[in-house]
Amino acid sequence: MTIFLGLFLGLIAYWFYCGIKRKGFYWLVKVLLFVGSFFLLFISLVSYQHELNLLLDFFYGNKVVVKAMCFVWYLIFAHLIQKHIISPIIFVLDKKIEKRIGKDPYR
């Protein structure tokens, strides 16, 4: 198992090395933004359960409605963060990478 994990992590490290060597430092920032947006949307949906339970204790009404409202508001805020903050930064980084390696680097 340790050998497979070492090979897997080695392949990931080699992929990072080749990406940075070919496309520059902006590629690394772009990958980190993509991974961060994934964690923002999917992984943190699981981790907000404690705060949601505190909010449910505050409201004594229908807990299903409060859960649904919190879930919808969370998705709206996550979408707005991705659309208005992360996506423009990724587009600027794409322009810088395109300027560095050309319009169509695979020809």
C-alpha positions as a printed NumPy array, in Angstrom:
array([[  0.   ,   0.   ,   0.   ],
       [  2.854,   2.367,   0.803],
       [  4.399,   1.768,  -2.624],
       [  1.14 ,   2.662,  -4.387],
       [  0.722,   5.769,  -2.274],
       [  4.308,   6.795,  -3.039],
       [  3.77 ,   6.256,  -6.769],
       [  0.498,   8.179,  -6.687],
       [  1.983,  11.128,  -4.805],
       [  5.047,  11.011,  -7.049],
       [  2.841,  11.246, -10.144],
       [  0.985,  14.202,  -8.651],
       [  4.289,  15.916,  -7.828],
       [  5.55 ,  15.267, -11.376],
       [  2.316,  16.696, -12.803],
       [  2.803,  19.833, -10.682],
       [  6.438,  20.095, -11.803],
       [  5.547,  19.79 , -15.497],
       [  2.656,  22.254, -15.192],
       [  4.79 ,  24.875, -13.46 ],
       [  7.691,  24.334, -15.844],
       [  5.502,  24.693, -18.925],
       [  2.94 ,  27.309, -17.875],
       [  4.679,  29.131, -15.041],
       [  3.701,  30.018, -11.504],
       [  0.239,  31.233, -12.563],
       [ -0.717,  27.644, -13.323],
       [ -0.209,  26.691,  -9.679],
       [ -2.388,  29.573,  -8.482],
       [ -5.072,  28.566, -10.986],
       [ -5.063,  24.954,  -9.775],
       [ -5.256,  26.087,  -6.145],
       [ -8.259,  28.303,  -6.97 ],
       [-10.021,  25.388,  -8.677],
       [ -9.375,  23.117,  -5.689],
       [-10.433,  25.878,  -3.276],
       [-13.708,  26.411,  -5.099],
       [-14.355,  22.669,  -4.919],
       [-13.769,  22.72 ,  -1.16 ],
       [-15.948,  25.809,  -0.817],
       [-18.919,  24.224,  -2.517],
       [-18.856,  20.535,  -1.627],
       [-16.622,  19.808,   1.335],
       [-17.769,  22.703,   3.52 ],
       [-21.412,  21.711,   3.046],
       [-20.684,  18.862,   5.424],
       [-18.77 ,  20.971,   7.94 ],
       [-21.447,  23.586,   8.617],
       [-23.689,  21.131,  10.479],
       [-22.684,  22.398,  13.955],
       [-23.578,  25.995,  13.076],
       [-26.832,  24.812,  11.533],
       [-27.757,  22.951,  14.71 ],
       [-27.088,  26.106,  16.755],
       [-29.332,  28.049,  14.385],
       [-32.034,  25.393,  14.681],
       [-31.907,  25.675,  18.455],
       [-32.425,  29.423,  18.068],
       [-35.542,  28.94 ,  15.954],
       [-38.168,  26.764,  17.58 ],
       [-40.259,  26.463,  14.437],
       [-40.137,  23.909,  11.697],
       [-36.575,  22.579,  11.587],
       [-36.909,  21.178,   8.067],
       [-37.793,  24.612,   6.703],
       [-34.855,  26.224,   8.514],
       [-32.49 ,  23.542,   7.185],
       [-33.772,  24.062,   3.664],
       [-33.421,  27.856,   3.974],
       [-29.855,  27.556,   5.277],
       [-28.947,  25.122,   2.518],
       [-30.363,  27.356,  -0.206],
       [-28.688,  30.48 ,   1.196],
       [-25.403,  28.619,   1.477],
       [-25.593,  27.526,  -2.155],
       [-26.454,  31.058,  -3.259],
       [-23.482,  32.557,  -1.391],
       [-21.119,  29.849,  -2.63 ],
       [-22.279,  30.453,  -6.196],
       [-21.836,  34.227,  -5.868],
       [-18.329,  33.795,  -4.464],
       [-17.386,  31.474,  -7.301],
       [-18.984,  33.591, -10.011],
       [-17.888,  37.066,  -8.909],
       [-14.58 ,  36.444,  -7.146],
       [-12.962,  33.177,  -8.197],
       [-13.958,  33.053, -11.887],
       [-12.622,  36.55 , -12.782],
       [ -9.314,  35.718, -11.088],
       [ -9.092,  32.463, -13.066],
       [ -9.84 ,  34.321, -16.327],
       [ -7.047,  36.823, -15.606],
       [ -4.673,  33.959, -14.877],
       [ -5.712,  32.259, -18.134],
       [ -4.851,  35.442, -20.035],
       [ -1.425,  35.574, -18.371],
       [ -0.774,  31.887, -19.127],
       [ -1.945,  32.398, -22.721],
       [  0.403,  35.379, -23.042],
       [  3.282,  33.237, -21.767],
       [  2.819,  30.098, -23.9  ],
       [  0.769,  31.352, -26.853],
       [ -2.788,  31.023, -28.084],
       [ -2.714,  27.356, -29.123],
       [  0.195,  25.62 , -27.363],
       [ -0.687,  22.089, -28.555],
       [ -0.117,  22.703, -32.284]])
